[in-house]
Amino acid sequence: MKNSFLKNKSIKYFLDFFSRVSISAIFISAIPVKINDFERTVEYISSKGIPEPISSILLVGAIISLILGSGFFIFGKNQKIGSVFLLLFLIPTTLIFHVFPFHQRAVFMNLGLIGGLIIAALREPK
């Protein structure tokens, strides 16, 4: 019974889609905050030692990566592109904001997300 359940294409499609939406939820929820509190977010980035003009550019890049990454990851025929965009956002963010000083919960949560995105990036297309 277990094998026939997982062989059902519509169930597999639904679980795959649900998984991609679930992984993307944390990224999607970050987009409005970064847009609505743009100046405050730039100040926070700058507080990590990054010059303000560069902080603004990095924040715009982060917003674009989050939007494109989430969209491609959820709806794209090839989720690899979305995975790469989200990894381009998540890896530097984790290193800059959560490793020094070490925020244990954020680092381990992000490592889990990074692992899931790497698995998705390495998937063979169906």
Long-range contacts (C-beta under 8 A, 24 or more apart in sequence): 17-74, 20-73, 20-74, 20-79, 20-120, 21-74, 23-73, 23-113, 23-116, 23-117, 23-120, 24-69, 24-70, 24-73, 24-74, 24-82, 24-86, 26-113, 27-66, 27-69, 27-70, 27-86, 27-89, 27-90, 28-66, 28-70, 30-66, 31-63, 31-66, 31-67, 31-70, 34-59, 34-62, 34-63, 34-66, 35-63, 45-96, 48-96, 48-97, 50-96, 62-89, 62-93, 65-89, 73-120, 77-125, 78-125, 79-120, 79-121, 79-123, 80-120, 80-121, 80-123, 82-120, 83-117, 83-118, 83-120, 83-121, 84-121, 86-113, 86-117, 87-114, 87-117, 87-118, 87-121, 90-114, 90-117
